[in-house]
Amino acid sequence: MSLASQSKAGPTAQSIIELLDNEGISLYVTGVANGIQAANQWNAINGDPKIYCANGDIPLGKDLSKSILRLGVSKSGSSDVLVPTAMMIGLQNMFPCR
C-alpha cells in the first residue's frame, strides 16, 4: 500500500501542520506523539529495536511537532502521508538510532 493511498484513513500531516495553533489539533498531534513515545518505551523495555533514539524524554510542543511533521512529510516523499506515519518518519530522521 502506498503512502498516498492511506490518506483516506485520516488527516494528512500536510493538512494538519498549518492548523497546529488550534487547541484541538494540537491535542491530537500531542496524543499521536505520546503514543509513539509509549511504543518506543515498550520496545526498549522488551529489548526490541527502538523507533527513534533521543536522549531522555522529548517535550513535544507545537514548534517541535511542526518541525517533526514537516521533516516527516519531506522524507516520506508524499504530501498525503498520515500524521502518525509522518511523526514516526520525522522522529526517526531527527533522532536516528546509530
PDB file as gemmi writes it, atoms N, CA and C in Angstrom:
CRYST1    1.000    1.000    1.000  90.00  90.00  90.00 P 1                      
ATOM      1  N   MET A   1       0.852  -1.181   0.000  1.00  0.00           N  
ATOM      2  CA  MET A   1       0.000   0.000   0.000  1.00  0.00           C  
ATOM      3  C   MET A   1       0.894   1.240   0.000  1.00  0.00           C  
ATOM      4  N   SER A   2       0.633   2.169  -0.868  1.00  0.00           N  
ATOM      5  CA  SER A   2       1.441   3.379  -0.941  1.00  0.00           C  
ATOM      6  C   SER A   2       1.002   4.365   0.131  1.00  0.00           C  
ATOM      7  N   LEU A   3       1.898   5.285   0.447  1.00  0.00           N  
ATOM      8  CA  LEU A   3       1.558   6.323   1.427  1.00  0.00           C  
ATOM      9  C   LEU A   3       0.391   7.162   0.936  1.00  0.00           C  
ATOM     10  N   ALA A   4       0.338   7.429  -0.341  1.00  0.00           N  
ATOM     11  CA  ALA A   4      -0.739   8.267  -0.885  1.00  0.00           C  
ATOM     12  C   ALA A   4      -2.099   7.619  -0.713  1.00  0.00           C  
ATOM     13  N   SER A   5      -2.168   6.295  -0.799  1.00  0.00           N  
ATOM     14  CA  SER A   5      -3.459   5.627  -0.699  1.00  0.00           C  
ATOM     15  C   SER A   5      -3.961   5.560   0.742  1.00  0.00           C  
ATOM     16  N   GLN A   6      -3.112   5.878   1.703  1.00  0.00           N  
ATOM     17  CA  GLN A   6      -3.502   5.825   3.099  1.00  0.00           C  
ATOM     18  C   GLN A   6      -4.270   7.064   3.550  1.00  0.00           C  
ATOM     19  N   SER A   7      -4.309   8.139   2.775  1.00  0.00           N  
ATOM     20  CA  SER A   7      -4.884   9.401   3.223  1.00  0.00           C  
ATOM     21  C   SER A   7      -6.362   9.297   3.564  1.00  0.00           C  
ATOM     22  N   LYS A   8      -7.060   8.291   3.063  1.00  0.00           N  
ATOM     23  CA  LYS A   8      -8.478   8.130   3.373  1.00  0.00           C  
ATOM     24  C   LYS A   8      -8.692   7.674   4.810  1.00  0.00           C  
ATOM     25  N   ALA A   9      -7.648   7.215   5.468  1.00  0.00           N  
ATOM     26  CA  ALA A   9      -7.761   6.700   6.830  1.00  0.00           C  
ATOM     27  C   ALA A   9      -7.691   7.800   7.884  1.00  0.00           C  
ATOM     28  N   GLY A  10      -7.365   9.000   7.527  1.00  0.00           N  
ATOM     29  CA  GLY A  10      -7.255  10.086   8.490  1.00  0.00           C  
ATOM     30  C   GLY A  10      -6.662  11.320   7.849  1.00  0.00           C  
ATOM     31  N   PRO A  11      -6.521  12.379   8.653  1.00  0.00           N  
ATOM     32  CA  PRO A  11      -5.980  13.629   8.108  1.00  0.00           C  
ATOM     33  C   PRO A  11      -4.512  13.478   7.728  1.00  0.00           C  
ATOM     34  N   THR A  12      -4.135  14.140   6.664  1.00  0.00           N  
ATOM     35  CA  THR A  12      -2.739  14.101   6.255  1.00  0.00           C  
ATOM     36  C   THR A  12      -1.931  15.068   7.108  1.00  0.00           C  
ATOM     37  N   ALA A  13      -0.642  14.774   7.224  1.00  0.00           N  
ATOM     38  CA  ALA A  13       0.244  15.631   8.008  1.00  0.00           C  
ATOM     39  C   ALA A  13       0.290  17.032   7.425  1.00  0.00           C  
ATOM     40  N   GLN A  14       0.320  17.125   6.096  1.00  0.00           N  
ATOM     41  CA  GLN A  14       0.396  18.431   5.446  1.00  0.00           C  
ATOM     42  C   GLN A  14      -0.805  19.297   5.824  1.00  0.00           C  
ATOM     43  N   SER A  15      -1.995  18.700   5.896  1.00  0.00           N  
ATOM     44  CA  SER A  15      -3.192  19.472   6.230  1.00  0.00           C  
ATOM     45  C   SER A  15      -3.212  19.879   7.702  1.00  0.00           C  
ATOM     46  N   ILE A  16      -2.538  19.139   8.554  1.00  0.00           N  
ATOM     47  CA  ILE A  16      -2.518  19.409   9.991  1.00  0.00           C  
ATOM     48  C   ILE A  16      -1.472  20.449  10.370  1.00  0.00           C  
ATOM     49  N   ILE A  17      -0.355  20.488   9.666  1.00  0.00           N  
ATOM     50  CA  ILE A  17       0.758  21.375  10.032  1.00  0.00           C  
ATOM     51  C   ILE A  17       0.295  22.819  10.208  1.00  0.00           C  
ATOM     52  N   GLU A  18      -0.469  23.324   9.264  1.00  0.00           N  
ATOM     53  CA  GLU A  18      -0.896  24.721   9.313  1.00  0.00           C  
ATOM     54  C   GLU A  18      -1.969  24.977  10.370  1.00  0.00           C  
ATOM     55  N   LEU A  19      -2.555  23.911  10.924  1.00  0.00           N  
ATOM     56  CA  LEU A  19      -3.626  24.057  11.910  1.00  0.00           C  
ATOM     57  C   LEU A  19      -3.163  23.796  13.338  1.00  0.00           C  
ATOM     58  N   LEU A  20      -1.848  23.674  13.556  1.00  0.00           N  
ATOM     59  CA  LEU A  20      -1.347  23.319  14.876  1.00  0.00           C  
ATOM     60  C   LEU A  20      -1.624  24.375  15.943  1.00  0.00           C  
ATOM     61  N   ASP A  21      -1.970  25.587  15.552  1.00  0.00           N  
ATOM     62  CA  ASP A  21      -2.312  26.609  16.542  1.00  0.00           C  
ATOM     63  C   ASP A  21      -3.693  26.355  17.148  1.00  0.00           C  
ATOM     64  N   ASN A  22      -4.501  25.538  16.488  1.00  0.00           N  
ATOM     65  CA  ASN A  22      -5.809  25.165  17.012  1.00  0.00           C  
ATOM     66  C   ASN A  22      -5.603  24.182  18.161  1.00  0.00           C  
ATOM     67  N   GLU A  23      -6.231  24.447  19.309  1.00  0.00           N  
ATOM     68  CA  GLU A  23      -6.009  23.627  20.500  1.00  0.00           C  
ATOM     69  C   GLU A  23      -6.380  22.168  20.282  1.00  0.00           C  
ATOM     70  N   GLY A  24      -7.490  21.923  19.600  1.00  0.00           N  
ATOM     71  CA  GLY A  24      -7.909  20.542  19.346  1.00  0.00           C  
ATOM     72  C   GLY A  24      -6.919  19.796  18.470  1.00  0.00           C  
ATOM     73  N   ILE A  25      -6.429  20.457  17.438  1.00  0.00           N  
ATOM     74  CA  ILE A  25      -5.438  19.846  16.535  1.00  0.00           C  
ATOM     75  C   ILE A  25      -4.142  19.591  17.293  1.00  0.00           C  
ATOM     76  N   SER A  26      -3.743  20.560  18.106  1.00  0.00           N  
ATOM     77  CA  SER A  26      -2.524  20.418  18.898  1.00  0.00           C  
ATOM     78  C   SER A  26      -2.635  19.228  19.859  1.00  0.00           C  
ATOM     79  N   LEU A  27      -3.804  19.051  20.461  1.00  0.00           N  
ATOM     80  CA  LEU A  27      -4.028  17.902  21.343  1.00  0.00           C  
ATOM     81  C   LEU A  27      -3.954  16.584  20.570  1.00  0.00           C  
ATOM     82  N   TYR A  28      -4.503  16.564  19.358  1.00  0.00           N  
ATOM     83  CA  TYR A  28      -4.443  15.370  18.513  1.00  0.00           C  
ATOM     84  C   TYR A  28      -2.987  14.994  18.229  1.00  0.00           C  
ATOM     85  N   VAL A  29      -2.198  15.973  17.808  1.00  0.00           N  
ATOM     86  CA  VAL A  29      -0.798  15.712  17.461  1.00  0.00           C  
ATOM     87  C   VAL A  29      -0.017  15.288  18.704  1.00  0.00           C  
ATOM     88  N   THR A  30      -0.300  15.922  19.838  1.00  0.00           N  
ATOM     89  CA  THR A  30       0.361  15.535  21.089  1.00  0.00           C  
ATOM     90  C   THR A  30       0.003  14.096  21.463  1.00  0.00           C  
ATOM     91  N   GLY A  31      -1.260  13.717  21.259  1.00  0.00           N  
ATOM     92  CA  GLY A  31      -1.679  12.341  21.530  1.00  0.00           C  
ATOM     93  C   GLY A  31      -0.966  11.341  20.645  1.00  0.00           C  
ATOM     94  N   VAL A  32      -0.820  11.684  19.374  1.00  0.00           N  
ATOM     95  CA  VAL A  32      -0.081  10.818  18.448  1.00  0.00           C  
ATOM     96  C   VAL A  32       1.367  10.677  18.922  1.00  0.00           C  
ATOM     97  N   ALA A  33       1.967  11.804  19.274  1.00  0.00           N  
ATOM     98  CA  ALA A  33       3.362  11.786  19.741  1.00  0.00           C  
ATOM     99  C   ALA A  33       3.497  10.957  21.015  1.00  0.00           C  
ATOM    100  N   ASN A  34       2.556  11.103  21.944  1.00  0.00           N  
ATOM    101  CA  ASN A  34       2.599  10.316  23.179  1.00  0.00           C  
ATOM    102  C   ASN A  34       2.483   8.827  22.889  1.00  0.00           C  
ATOM    103  N   GLY A  35       1.649   8.467  21.920  1.00  0.00           N  
ATOM    104  CA  GLY A  35       1.530   7.066  21.531  1.00  0.00           C  
ATOM    105  C   GLY A  35       2.822   6.508  20.968  1.00  0.00           C  
ATOM    106  N   ILE A  36       3.495   7.312  20.153  1.00  0.00           N  
ATOM    107  CA  ILE A  36       4.774   6.872  19.581  1.00  0.00           C  
ATOM    108  C   ILE A  36       5.827   6.767  20.683  1.00  0.00           C  
ATOM    109  N   GLN A  37       5.822   7.716  21.623  1.00  0.00           N  
ATOM    110  CA  GLN A  37       6.761   7.634  22.747  1.00  0.00           C  
ATOM    111  C   GLN A  37       6.505   6.382  23.580  1.00  0.00           C  
ATOM    112  N   ALA A  38       5.236   6.061  23.823  1.00  0.00           N  
ATOM    113  CA  ALA A  38       4.896   4.860  24.588  1.00  0.00           C  
ATOM    114  C   ALA A  38       5.364   3.600  23.858  1.00  0.00           C  
ATOM    115  N   ALA A  39       5.164   3.552  22.541  1.00  0.00           N  
ATOM    116  CA  ALA A  39       5.613   2.403  21.754  1.00  0.00           C  
ATOM    117  C   ALA A  39       7.138   2.287  21.798  1.00  0.00           C  
ATOM    118  N   ASN A  40       7.817   3.425  21.756  1.00  0.00           N  
ATOM    119  CA  ASN A  40       9.276   3.434  21.817  1.00  0.00           C  
ATOM    120  C   ASN A  40       9.759   2.895  23.161  1.00  0.00           C  
ATOM    121  N   GLN A  41       9.098   3.315  24.252  1.00  0.00           N  
ATOM    122  CA  GLN A  41       9.450   2.825  25.581  1.00  0.00           C  
ATOM    123  C   GLN A  41       9.162   1.321  25.702  1.00  0.00           C  
ATOM    124  N   TRP A  42       8.034   0.890  25.149  1.00  0.00           N  
ATOM    125  CA  TRP A  42       7.665  -0.533  25.175  1.00  0.00           C  
ATOM    126  C   TRP A  42       8.741  -1.363  24.479  1.00  0.00           C  
ATOM    127  N   ASN A  43       9.160  -0.890  23.306  1.00  0.00           N  
ATOM    128  CA  ASN A  43      10.212  -1.597  22.571  1.00  0.00           C  
ATOM    129  C   ASN A  43      11.487  -1.690  23.403  1.00  0.00           C  
ATOM    130  N   ALA A  44      11.862  -0.580  24.039  1.00  0.00           N  
ATOM    131  CA  ALA A  44      13.091  -0.563  24.848  1.00  0.00           C  
ATOM    132  C   ALA A  44      12.990  -1.545  26.015  1.00  0.00           C  
ATOM    133  N   ILE A  45      11.842  -1.561  26.691  1.00  0.00           N  
ATOM    134  CA  ILE A  45      11.638  -2.456  27.837  1.00  0.00           C  
ATOM    135  C   ILE A  45      11.716  -3.919  27.406  1.00  0.00           C  
ATOM    136  N   ASN A  46      11.200  -4.220  26.229  1.00  0.00           N  
ATOM    137  CA  ASN A  46      11.148  -5.602  25.752  1.00  0.00           C  
ATOM    138  C   ASN A  46      12.342  -6.014  24.898  1.00  0.00           C  
ATOM    139  N   GLY A  47      13.316  -5.126  24.773  1.00  0.00           N  
ATOM    140  CA  GLY A  47      14.522  -5.456  24.022  1.00  0.00           C  
ATOM    141  C   GLY A  47      14.350  -5.429  22.516  1.00  0.00           C  
ATOM    142  N   ASP A  48      13.270  -4.814  22.044  1.00  0.00           N  
ATOM    143  CA  ASP A  48      13.038  -4.677  20.604  1.00  0.00           C  
ATOM    144  C   ASP A  48      13.681  -3.381  20.107  1.00  0.00           C  
ATOM    145  N   PRO A  49      13.935  -3.283  18.810  1.00  0.00           N  
ATOM    146  CA  PRO A  49      14.530  -2.057  18.281  1.00  0.00           C  
ATOM    147  C   PRO A  49      13.637  -0.837  18.555  1.00  0.00           C  
ATOM    148  N   LYS A  50      14.283   0.249  18.941  1.00  0.00           N  
ATOM    149  CA  LYS A  50      13.547   1.481  19.209  1.00  0.00           C  
ATOM    150  C   LYS A  50      13.141   2.139  17.886  1.00  0.00           C  
ATOM    151  N   ILE A  51      12.072   2.916  17.930  1.00  0.00           N  
ATOM    152  CA  ILE A  51      11.582   3.639  16.761  1.00  0.00           C  
ATOM    153  C   ILE A  51      12.500   4.813  16.461  1.00  0.00           C  
ATOM    154  N   TYR A  52      12.937   5.491  17.517  1.00  0.00           N  
ATOM    155  CA  TYR A  52      13.862   6.610  17.400  1.00  0.00           C  
ATOM    156  C   TYR A  52      14.708   6.626  18.668  1.00  0.00           C  
ATOM    157  N   CYS A  53      15.824   7.341  18.651  1.00  0.00           N  
ATOM    158  CA  CYS A  53      16.744   7.325  19.787  1.00  0.00           C  
ATOM    159  C   CYS A  53      17.103   8.748  20.214  1.00  0.00           C  
ATOM    160  N   ALA A  54      16.318   9.287  21.118  1.00  0.00           N  
ATOM    161  CA  ALA A  54      16.603  10.608  21.685  1.00  0.00           C  
ATOM    162  C   ALA A  54      17.157  10.402  23.088  1.00  0.00           C  
ATOM    163  N   ASN A  55      17.950  11.356  23.543  1.00  0.00           N  
ATOM    164  CA  ASN A  55      18.457  11.301  24.911  1.00  0.00           C  
ATOM    165  C   ASN A  55      17.363  11.797  25.851  1.00  0.00           C  
ATOM    166  N   GLY A  56      16.748  10.893  26.596  1.00  0.00           N  
ATOM    167  CA  GLY A  56      15.697  11.267  27.530  1.00  0.00           C  
ATOM    168  C   GLY A  56      14.377  11.539  26.830  1.00  0.00           C  
ATOM    169  N   ASP A  57      13.403  11.986  27.605  1.00  0.00           N  
ATOM    170  CA  ASP A  57      12.091  12.318  27.053  1.00  0.00           C  
ATOM    171  C   ASP A  57      12.149  13.655  26.333  1.00  0.00           C  
ATOM    172  N   ILE A  58      11.431  13.744  25.254  1.00  0.00           N  
ATOM    173  CA  ILE A  58      11.385  14.965  24.457  1.00  0.00           C  
ATOM    174  C   ILE A  58      10.044  15.636  24.697  1.00  0.00           C  
ATOM    175  N   PRO A  59      10.031  16.862  25.215  1.00  0.00           N  
ATOM    176  CA  PRO A  59       8.752  17.567  25.333  1.00  0.00           C  
ATOM    177  C   PRO A  59       8.315  18.059  23.950  1.00  0.00           C  
ATOM    178  N   LEU A  60       7.286  17.438  23.406  1.00  0.00           N  
ATOM    179  CA  LEU A  60       6.859  17.761  22.045  1.00  0.00           C  
ATOM    180  C   LEU A  60       5.823  18.880  22.066  1.00  0.00           C  
ATOM    181  N   GLY A  61       6.302  20.100  22.063  1.00  0.00           N  
ATOM    182  CA  GLY A  61       5.412  21.249  21.966  1.00  0.00           C  
ATOM    183  C   GLY A  61       5.048  21.513  20.517  1.00  0.00           C  
ATOM    184  N   LYS A  62       4.300  22.600  20.303  1.00  0.00           N  
ATOM    185  CA  LYS A  62       3.828  22.936  18.950  1.00  0.00           C  
ATOM    186  C   LYS A  62       4.960  23.111  17.953  1.00  0.00           C  
ATOM    187  N   ASP A  63       5.993  23.860  18.340  1.00  0.00           N  
ATOM    188  CA  ASP A  63       7.080  24.156  17.394  1.00  0.00           C  
ATOM    189  C   ASP A  63       7.847  22.907  16.994  1.00  0.00           C  
ATOM    190  N   LEU A  64       8.185  22.070  17.967  1.00  0.00           N  
ATOM    191  CA  LEU A  64       8.916  20.840  17.648  1.00  0.00           C  
ATOM    192  C   LEU A  64       8.035  19.877  16.857  1.00  0.00           C  
ATOM    193  N   SER A  65       6.760  19.792  17.232  1.00  0.00           N  
ATOM    194  CA  SER A  65       5.837  18.927  16.489  1.00  0.00           C  
ATOM    195  C   SER A  65       5.735  19.359  15.036  1.00  0.00           C  
ATOM    196  N   LYS A  66       5.665  20.659  14.812  1.00  0.00           N  
ATOM    197  CA  LYS A  66       5.601  21.188  13.444  1.00  0.00           C  
ATOM    198  C   LYS A  66       6.858  20.796  12.664  1.00  0.00           C  
ATOM    199  N   SER A  67       8.011  20.957  13.301  1.00  0.00           N  
ATOM    200  CA  SER A  67       9.279  20.606  12.648  1.00  0.00           C  
ATOM    201  C   SER A  67       9.341  19.112  12.333  1.00  0.00           C  
ATOM    202  N   ILE A  68       8.900  18.294  13.279  1.00  0.00           N  
ATOM    203  CA  ILE A  68       8.917  16.841  13.074  1.00  0.00           C  
ATOM    204  C   ILE A  68       7.968  16.454  11.941  1.00  0.00           C  
ATOM    205  N   LEU A  69       6.763  17.040  11.927  1.00  0.00           N  
ATOM    206  CA  LEU A  69       5.802  16.741  10.863  1.00  0.00           C  
ATOM    207  C   LEU A  69       6.330  17.174   9.503  1.00  0.00           C  
ATOM    208  N   ARG A  70       6.891  18.373   9.427  1.00  0.00           N  
ATOM    209  CA  ARG A  70       7.446  18.855   8.150  1.00  0.00           C  
ATOM    210  C   ARG A  70       8.561  17.941   7.653  1.00  0.00           C  
ATOM    211  N   LEU A  71       9.425  17.537   8.567  1.00  0.00           N  
ATOM    212  CA  LEU A  71      10.514  16.628   8.204  1.00  0.00           C  
ATOM    213  C   LEU A  71       9.956  15.287   7.730  1.00  0.00           C  
ATOM    214  N   GLY A  72       8.954  14.783   8.438  1.00  0.00           N  
ATOM    215  CA  GLY A  72       8.341  13.516   8.051  1.00  0.00           C  
ATOM    216  C   GLY A  72       7.690  13.569   6.686  1.00  0.00           C  
ATOM    217  N   VAL A  73       6.990  14.674   6.387  1.00  0.00           N  
ATOM    218  CA  VAL A  73       6.372  14.843   5.065  1.00  0.00           C  
ATOM    219  C   VAL A  73       7.458  14.894   4.003  1.00  0.00           C  
ATOM    220  N   SER A  74       8.508  15.669   4.268  1.00  0.00           N  
ATOM    221  CA  SER A  74       9.604  15.814   3.306  1.00  0.00           C  
ATOM    222  C   SER A  74      10.291  14.479   3.036  1.00  0.00           C  
ATOM    223  N   LYS A  75      10.601  13.743   4.087  1.00  0.00           N  
ATOM    224  CA  LYS A  75      11.314  12.465   3.932  1.00  0.00           C  
ATOM    225  C   LYS A  75      10.428  11.360   3.366  1.00  0.00           C  
ATOM    226  N   SER A  76       9.107  11.473   3.555  1.00  0.00           N  
ATOM    227  CA  SER A  76       8.200  10.438   3.044  1.00  0.00           C  
ATOM    228  C   SER A  76       8.061  10.508   1.534  1.00  0.00           C  
ATOM    229  N   GLY A  77       8.250  11.696   0.980  1.00  0.00           N  
ATOM    230  CA  GLY A  77       8.089  11.874  -0.458  1.00  0.00           C  
ATOM    231  C   GLY A  77       6.639  11.993  -0.884  1.00  0.00           C  
ATOM    232  N   SER A  78       5.714  12.169   0.084  1.00  0.00           N  
ATOM    233  CA  SER A  78       4.296  12.254  -0.238  1.00  0.00           C  
ATOM    234  C   SER A  78       3.635  13.329   0.612  1.00  0.00           C  
ATOM    235  N   SER A  79       2.829  14.173  -0.003  1.00  0.00           N  
ATOM    236  CA  SER A  79       2.085  15.172   0.766  1.00  0.00           C  
ATOM    237  C   SER A  79       0.848  14.551   1.410  1.00  0.00           C  
ATOM    238  N   ASP A  80       0.535  13.304   1.074  1.00  0.00           N  
ATOM    239  CA  ASP A  80      -0.636  12.625   1.612  1.00  0.00           C  
ATOM    240  C   ASP A  80      -0.325  11.694   2.784  1.00  0.00           C  
ATOM    241  N   VAL A  81       0.896  11.746   3.300  1.00  0.00           N  
ATOM    242  CA  VAL A  81       1.271  10.861   4.404  1.00  0.00           C  
ATOM    243  C   VAL A  81       0.433  11.211   5.636  1.00  0.00           C  
ATOM    244  N   LEU A  82       0.013  10.175   6.372  1.00  0.00           N  
ATOM    245  CA  LEU A  82      -0.793  10.383   7.572  1.00  0.00           C  
ATOM    246  C   LEU A  82       0.053  10.940   8.718  1.00  0.00           C  
ATOM    247  N   VAL A  83      -0.607  11.612   9.651  1.00  0.00           N  
ATOM    248  CA  VAL A  83       0.085  12.250  10.776  1.00  0.00           C  
ATOM    249  C   VAL A  83       0.940  11.243  11.563  1.00  0.00           C  
ATOM    250  N   PRO A  84       0.411  10.092  11.997  1.00  0.00           N  
ATOM    251  CA  PRO A  84       1.262   9.174  12.758  1.00  0.00           C  
ATOM    252  C   PRO A  84       2.491   8.695  11.972  1.00  0.00           C  
ATOM    253  N   THR A  85       2.294   8.432  10.694  1.00  0.00           N  
ATOM    254  CA  THR A  85       3.412   7.985   9.855  1.00  0.00           C  
ATOM    255  C   THR A  85       4.445   9.096   9.703  1.00  0.00           C  
ATOM    256  N   ALA A  86       3.988  10.317   9.458  1.00  0.00           N  
ATOM    257  CA  ALA A  86       4.902  11.454   9.324  1.00  0.00           C  
ATOM    258  C   ALA A  86       5.653  11.702  10.626  1.00  0.00           C  
ATOM    259  N   MET A  87       4.964  11.553  11.760  1.00  0.00           N  
ATOM    260  CA  MET A  87       5.627  11.743  13.059  1.00  0.00           C  
ATOM    261  C   MET A  87       6.726  10.697  13.248  1.00  0.00           C  
ATOM    262  N   MET A  88       6.440   9.438  12.901  1.00  0.00           N  
ATOM    263  CA  MET A  88       7.455   8.389  13.062  1.00  0.00           C  
ATOM    264  C   MET A  88       8.641   8.635  12.135  1.00  0.00           C  
ATOM    265  N   ILE A  89       8.357   8.972  10.889  1.00  0.00           N  
ATOM    266  CA  ILE A  89       9.441   9.248   9.931  1.00  0.00           C  
ATOM    267  C   ILE A  89      10.260  10.445  10.401  1.00  0.00           C  
ATOM    268  N   GLY A  90       9.578  11.497  10.841  1.00  0.00           N  
ATOM    269  CA  GLY A  90      10.273  12.690  11.322  1.00  0.00           C  
ATOM    270  C   GLY A  90      11.123  12.410  12.554  1.00  0.00           C  
ATOM    271  N   LEU A  91      10.571  11.667  13.518  1.00  0.00           N  
ATOM    272  CA  LEU A  91      11.331  11.328  14.722  1.00  0.00           C  
ATOM    273  C   LEU A  91      12.531  10.455  14.383  1.00  0.00           C  
ATOM    274  N   GLN A  92      12.356   9.479  13.475  1.00  0.00           N  
ATOM    275  CA  GLN A  92      13.471   8.624  13.086  1.00  0.00           C  
ATOM    276  C   GLN A  92      14.588   9.418  12.418  1.00  0.00           C  
ATOM    277  N   ASN A  93      14.218  10.446  11.658  1.00  0.00           N  
ATOM    278  CA  ASN A  93      15.231  11.251  10.980  1.00  0.00           C  
ATOM    279  C   ASN A  93      15.846  12.298  11.900  1.00  0.00           C  
ATOM    280  N   MET A  94      15.053  12.821  12.841  1.00  0.00           N  
ATOM    281  CA  MET A  94      15.548  13.830  13.757  1.00  0.00           C  
ATOM    282  C   MET A  94      16.398  13.196  14.863  1.00  0.00           C  
ATOM    283  N   PHE A  95      16.021  11.993  15.292  1.00  0.00           N  
ATOM    284  CA  PHE A  95      16.709  11.291  16.378  1.00  0.00           C  
ATOM    285  C   PHE A  95      17.027   9.860  15.947  1.00  0.00           C  
ATOM    286  N   PRO A  96      17.955   9.699  14.988  1.00  0.00           N  
ATOM    287  CA  PRO A  96      18.232   8.357  14.468  1.00  0.00           C  
ATOM    288  C   PRO A  96      18.934   7.478  15.504  1.00  0.00           C  
ATOM    289  N   CYS A  97      18.702   6.192  15.405  1.00  0.00           N  
ATOM    290  CA  CYS A  97      19.412   5.211  16.235  1.00  0.00           C  
ATOM    291  C   CYS A  97      20.676   4.821  15.475  1.00  0.00           C  
ATOM    292  N   ARG A  98      21.780   4.915  16.141  1.00  0.00           N  
ATOM    293  CA  ARG A  98      23.071   4.599  15.488  1.00  0.00           C  
ATOM    294  C   ARG A  98      23.723   3.421  16.133  1.00  0.00           C  
TER     295      ARG A  98                                                      
END                                                                             
